[in-house]
Amino acid sequence: MVGDEAQGIGAQVNKLTGTLIGRGTMGIVMIKCPDTGRDIATGLVADRESFAATPVFFSHVLCPLCRTEHEWFAKEAWVCETPGPARTLPLMP
């Protein structure tokens, strides 16, 4: 149940959408491909504080780089926060 999951990571549930509201800026949970050494997305989205507070868990992801399924533990992953919106500078006359 989403409410139970939210309690476990200290997040709140959006009552309209049923989705979790994190404590900080949301980002993509990443791991390093053991074959290529490059960073890959796991398909999970979280904020750093909530992700760090989750119990250790084990998961797997199909790597788009080497096309192999990688198994990983949460302690090996990190949250890559997406950059803010691009700023536009005024044009000089």
CNS distance restraints for C-alpha pairs under 8 A (distance, minus, plus):
assign (resid   1 and name CA) (resid   5 and name CA) 6.51 0.50 0.50
assign (resid   2 and name CA) (resid   6 and name CA) 6.14 0.50 0.50
assign (resid   2 and name CA) (resid  13 and name CA) 7.41 0.50 0.50
assign (resid   2 and name CA) (resid  18 and name CA) 7.22 0.50 0.50
assign (resid   2 and name CA) (resid  19 and name CA) 7.48 0.50 0.50
assign (resid   2 and name CA) (resid  20 and name CA) 7.47 0.50 0.50
assign (resid   3 and name CA) (resid   7 and name CA) 6.35 0.50 0.50
assign (resid   3 and name CA) (resid  12 and name CA) 7.77 0.50 0.50
assign (resid   3 and name CA) (resid  13 and name CA) 6.45 0.50 0.50
assign (resid   4 and name CA) (resid   8 and name CA) 6.43 0.50 0.50
assign (resid   5 and name CA) (resid   9 and name CA) 6.61 0.50 0.50
assign (resid   6 and name CA) (resid  10 and name CA) 5.86 0.50 0.50
assign (resid   6 and name CA) (resid  11 and name CA) 4.78 0.50 0.50
assign (resid   6 and name CA) (resid  12 and name CA) 5.67 0.50 0.50
assign (resid   6 and name CA) (resid  13 and name CA) 6.55 0.50 0.50
assign (resid   6 and name CA) (resid  20 and name CA) 6.45 0.50 0.50
assign (resid   7 and name CA) (resid  11 and name CA) 6.31 0.50 0.50
assign (resid   7 and name CA) (resid  12 and name CA) 7.40 0.50 0.50
assign (resid   8 and name CA) (resid  54 and name CA) 7.15 0.50 0.50
assign (resid   9 and name CA) (resid  50 and name CA) 5.39 0.50 0.50
assign (resid   9 and name CA) (resid  51 and name CA) 7.41 0.50 0.50
assign (resid   9 and name CA) (resid  53 and name CA) 6.04 0.50 0.50
assign (resid   9 and name CA) (resid  54 and name CA) 5.64 0.50 0.50
assign (resid  10 and name CA) (resid  22 and name CA) 7.95 0.50 0.50
assign (resid  10 and name CA) (resid  23 and name CA) 7.86 0.50 0.50
assign (resid  10 and name CA) (resid  50 and name CA) 6.66 0.50 0.50
assign (resid  11 and name CA) (resid  20 and name CA) 6.41 0.50 0.50
assign (resid  11 and name CA) (resid  21 and name CA) 5.71 0.50 0.50
assign (resid  11 and name CA) (resid  22 and name CA) 5.11 0.50 0.50
assign (resid  11 and name CA) (resid  23 and name CA) 6.32 0.50 0.50
assign (resid  11 and name CA) (resid  50 and name CA) 7.13 0.50 0.50
assign (resid  12 and name CA) (resid  20 and name CA) 5.76 0.50 0.50
assign (resid  12 and name CA) (resid  21 and name CA) 5.11 0.50 0.50
assign (resid  12 and name CA) (resid  22 and name CA) 6.85 0.50 0.50
assign (resid  13 and name CA) (resid  18 and name CA) 5.90 0.50 0.50
assign (resid  13 and name CA) (resid  19 and name CA) 5.62 0.50 0.50
assign (resid  13 and name CA) (resid  20 and name CA) 4.61 0.50 0.50
assign (resid  13 and name CA) (resid  21 and name CA) 5.71 0.50 0.50
assign (resid  14 and name CA) (resid  18 and name CA) 5.17 0.50 0.50
assign (resid  14 and name CA) (resid  19 and name CA) 5.40 0.50 0.50
assign (resid  14 and name CA) (resid  20 and name CA) 6.17 0.50 0.50
assign (resid  14 and name CA) (resid  21 and name CA) 6.38 0.50 0.50
assign (resid  15 and name CA) (resid  19 and name CA) 7.74 0.50 0.50
assign (resid  22 and name CA) (resid  26 and name CA) 7.02 0.50 0.50
assign (resid  22 and name CA) (resid  46 and name CA) 6.85 0.50 0.50
assign (resid  22 and name CA) (resid  47 and name CA) 5.85 0.50 0.50
assign (resid  22 and name CA) (resid  50 and name CA) 6.64 0.50 0.50
assign (resid  23 and name CA) (resid  47 and name CA) 6.61 0.50 0.50
assign (resid  23 and name CA) (resid  49 and name CA) 6.83 0.50 0.50
assign (resid  23 and name CA) (resid  50 and name CA) 6.73 0.50 0.50
assign (resid  24 and name CA) (resid  47 and name CA) 5.48 0.50 0.50
assign (resid  24 and name CA) (resid  48 and name CA) 7.19 0.50 0.50
assign (resid  24 and name CA) (resid  49 and name CA) 7.10 0.50 0.50
assign (resid  25 and name CA) (resid  47 and name CA) 5.53 0.50 0.50
assign (resid  25 and name CA) (resid  48 and name CA) 7.68 0.50 0.50
assign (resid  25 and name CA) (resid  81 and name CA) 6.64 0.50 0.50
assign (resid  26 and name CA) (resid  45 and name CA) 6.57 0.50 0.50
assign (resid  26 and name CA) (resid  46 and name CA) 5.19 0.50 0.50
assign (resid  26 and name CA) (resid  47 and name CA) 4.34 0.50 0.50
assign (resid  26 and name CA) (resid  48 and name CA) 7.51 0.50 0.50
assign (resid  26 and name CA) (resid  81 and name CA) 6.00 0.50 0.50
assign (resid  26 and name CA) (resid  82 and name CA) 7.31 0.50 0.50
assign (resid  27 and name CA) (resid  45 and name CA) 5.54 0.50 0.50
assign (resid  27 and name CA) (resid  46 and name CA) 5.56 0.50 0.50
assign (resid  27 and name CA) (resid  47 and name CA) 5.81 0.50 0.50
assign (resid  27 and name CA) (resid  48 and name CA) 7.68 0.50 0.50
assign (resid  27 and name CA) (resid  79 and name CA) 5.61 0.50 0.50
assign (resid  27 and name CA) (resid  80 and name CA) 5.13 0.50 0.50
assign (resid  27 and name CA) (resid  81 and name CA) 3.85 0.50 0.50
assign (resid  27 and name CA) (resid  82 and name CA) 5.48 0.50 0.50
assign (resid  28 and name CA) (resid  41 and name CA) 6.48 0.50 0.50
assign (resid  28 and name CA) (resid  42 and name CA) 7.49 0.50 0.50
assign (resid  28 and name CA) (resid  43 and name CA) 7.10 0.50 0.50
assign (resid  28 and name CA) (resid  44 and name CA) 6.01 0.50 0.50
assign (resid  28 and name CA) (resid  45 and name CA) 4.64 0.50 0.50
assign (resid  28 and name CA) (resid  46 and name CA) 6.47 0.50 0.50
assign (resid  28 and name CA) (resid  79 and name CA) 5.46 0.50 0.50
assign (resid  28 and name CA) (resid  80 and name CA) 5.21 0.50 0.50
assign (resid  28 and name CA) (resid  81 and name CA) 6.35 0.50 0.50
assign (resid  28 and name CA) (resid  82 and name CA) 7.45 0.50 0.50
assign (resid  29 and name CA) (resid  41 and name CA) 6.06 0.50 0.50
assign (resid  29 and name CA) (resid  42 and name CA) 5.78 0.50 0.50
assign (resid  29 and name CA) (resid  43 and name CA) 6.99 0.50 0.50
assign (resid  29 and name CA) (resid  44 and name CA) 5.37 0.50 0.50
assign (resid  29 and name CA) (resid  45 and name CA) 5.75 0.50 0.50
assign (resid  29 and name CA) (resid  46 and name CA) 6.73 0.50 0.50
assign (resid  29 and name CA) (resid  77 and name CA) 6.47 0.50 0.50
assign (resid  29 and name CA) (resid  78 and name CA) 5.54 0.50 0.50
assign (resid  29 and name CA) (resid  79 and name CA) 4.42 0.50 0.50
assign (resid  29 and name CA) (resid  80 and name CA) 6.20 0.50 0.50
assign (resid  30 and name CA) (resid  39 and name CA) 6.47 0.50 0.50
assign (resid  30 and name CA) (resid  40 and name CA) 5.54 0.50 0.50
assign (resid  30 and name CA) (resid  41 and name CA) 4.53 0.50 0.50
assign (resid  30 and name CA) (resid  42 and name CA) 5.57 0.50 0.50
assign (resid  30 and name CA) (resid  77 and name CA) 5.49 0.50 0.50
assign (resid  30 and name CA) (resid  78 and name CA) 5.40 0.50 0.50
assign (resid  30 and name CA) (resid  79 and name CA) 6.05 0.50 0.50
assign (resid  30 and name CA) (resid  80 and name CA) 6.60 0.50 0.50
assign (resid  31 and name CA) (resid  39 and name CA) 5.71 0.50 0.50
assign (resid  31 and name CA) (resid  40 and name CA) 5.55 0.50 0.50
assign (resid  31 and name CA) (resid  41 and name CA) 6.54 0.50 0.50
assign (resid  31 and name CA) (resid  42 and name CA) 6.86 0.50 0.50
assign (resid  31 and name CA) (resid  72 and name CA) 7.78 0.50 0.50
assign (resid  31 and name CA) (resid  76 and name CA) 6.62 0.50 0.50
assign (resid  31 and name CA) (resid  77 and name CA) 4.81 0.50 0.50
assign (resid  31 and name CA) (resid  78 and name CA) 6.73 0.50 0.50
assign (resid  32 and name CA) (resid  37 and name CA) 5.74 0.50 0.50
assign (resid  32 and name CA) (resid  38 and name CA) 5.49 0.50 0.50
assign (resid  32 and name CA) (resid  39 and name CA) 4.42 0.50 0.50
assign (resid  32 and name CA) (resid  40 and name CA) 5.98 0.50 0.50
assign (resid  32 and name CA) (resid  77 and name CA) 7.81 0.50 0.50
assign (resid  33 and name CA) (resid  37 and name CA) 5.06 0.50 0.50
assign (resid  33 and name CA) (resid  38 and name CA) 5.46 0.50 0.50
assign (resid  33 and name CA) (resid  39 and name CA) 6.10 0.50 0.50
assign (resid  33 and name CA) (resid  40 and name CA) 6.46 0.50 0.50
assign (resid  33 and name CA) (resid  63 and name CA) 7.21 0.50 0.50
assign (resid  33 and name CA) (resid  70 and name CA) 7.51 0.50 0.50
assign (resid  34 and name CA) (resid  38 and name CA) 7.93 0.50 0.50
assign (resid  34 and name CA) (resid  70 and name CA) 7.98 0.50 0.50
assign (resid  35 and name CA) (resid  66 and name CA) 7.17 0.50 0.50
assign (resid  36 and name CA) (resid  65 and name CA) 7.61 0.50 0.50
assign (resid  36 and name CA) (resid  66 and name CA) 7.40 0.50 0.50
assign (resid  40 and name CA) (resid  63 and name CA) 7.03 0.50 0.50
assign (resid  40 and name CA) (resid  64 and name CA) 7.81 0.50 0.50
assign (resid  42 and name CA) (resid  60 and name CA) 7.99 0.50 0.50
assign (resid  42 and name CA) (resid  61 and name CA) 5.89 0.50 0.50
assign (resid  43 and name CA) (resid  61 and name CA) 7.98 0.50 0.50
assign (resid  45 and name CA) (resid  79 and name CA) 7.91 0.50 0.50
assign (resid  46 and name CA) (resid  50 and name CA) 6.85 0.50 0.50
assign (resid  46 and name CA) (resid  51 and name CA) 6.04 0.50 0.50
assign (resid  46 and name CA) (resid  79 and name CA) 6.91 0.50 0.50
assign (resid  47 and name CA) (resid  51 and name CA) 6.05 0.50 0.50
assign (resid  47 and name CA) (resid  79 and name CA) 6.75 0.50 0.50
assign (resid  47 and name CA) (resid  81 and name CA) 7.62 0.50 0.50
assign (resid  48 and name CA) (resid  52 and name CA) 6.00 0.50 0.50
assign (resid  48 and name CA) (resid  78 and name CA) 7.64 0.50 0.50
assign (resid  48 and name CA) (resid  79 and name CA) 5.64 0.50 0.50
assign (resid  49 and name CA) (resid  53 and name CA) 6.32 0.50 0.50
assign (resid  50 and name CA) (resid  54 and name CA) 6.43 0.50 0.50
assign (resid  51 and name CA) (resid  79 and name CA) 7.59 0.50 0.50
assign (resid  56 and name CA) (resid  73 and name CA) 6.92 0.50 0.50
assign (resid  56 and name CA) (resid  74 and name CA) 5.60 0.50 0.50
assign (resid  56 and name CA) (resid  75 and name CA) 6.64 0.50 0.50
assign (resid  57 and name CA) (resid  73 and name CA) 5.73 0.50 0.50
assign (resid  57 and name CA) (resid  74 and name CA) 5.48 0.50 0.50
assign (resid  58 and name CA) (resid  71 and name CA) 7.28 0.50 0.50
assign (resid  58 and name CA) (resid  72 and name CA) 5.79 0.50 0.50
assign (resid  58 and name CA) (resid  73 and name CA) 4.47 0.50 0.50
assign (resid  58 and name CA) (resid  74 and name CA) 6.35 0.50 0.50
assign (resid  59 and name CA) (resid  71 and name CA) 5.76 0.50 0.50
assign (resid  59 and name CA) (resid  72 and name CA) 5.45 0.50 0.50
assign (resid  59 and name CA) (resid  73 and name CA) 6.29 0.50 0.50
assign (resid  59 and name CA) (resid  74 and name CA) 7.74 0.50 0.50
assign (resid  60 and name CA) (resid  69 and name CA) 6.53 0.50 0.50
assign (resid  60 and name CA) (resid  70 and name CA) 5.37 0.50 0.50
assign (resid  60 and name CA) (resid  71 and name CA) 4.19 0.50 0.50
assign (resid  60 and name CA) (resid  72 and name CA) 5.83 0.50 0.50
assign (resid  61 and name CA) (resid  69 and name CA) 5.46 0.50 0.50
assign (resid  61 and name CA) (resid  70 and name CA) 5.42 0.50 0.50
assign (resid  61 and name CA) (resid  71 and name CA) 6.67 0.50 0.50
assign (resid  62 and name CA) (resid  67 and name CA) 6.36 0.50 0.50
assign (resid  62 and name CA) (resid  68 and name CA) 5.73 0.50 0.50
assign (resid  62 and name CA) (resid  69 and name CA) 4.22 0.50 0.50
assign (resid  62 and name CA) (resid  70 and name CA) 6.27 0.50 0.50
assign (resid  63 and name CA) (resid  67 and name CA) 5.05 0.50 0.50
assign (resid  63 and name CA) (resid  68 and name CA) 5.43 0.50 0.50
assign (resid  63 and name CA) (resid  69 and name CA) 5.92 0.50 0.50
assign (resid  63 and name CA) (resid  70 and name CA) 6.74 0.50 0.50
assign (resid  64 and name CA) (resid  68 and name CA) 7.78 0.50 0.50
assign (resid  72 and name CA) (resid  76 and name CA) 6.69 0.50 0.50
assign (resid  72 and name CA) (resid  77 and name CA) 7.77 0.50 0.50
assign (resid  73 and name CA) (resid  77 and name CA) 7.04 0.50 0.50
assign (resid  74 and name CA) (resid  78 and name CA) 7.93 0.50 0.50
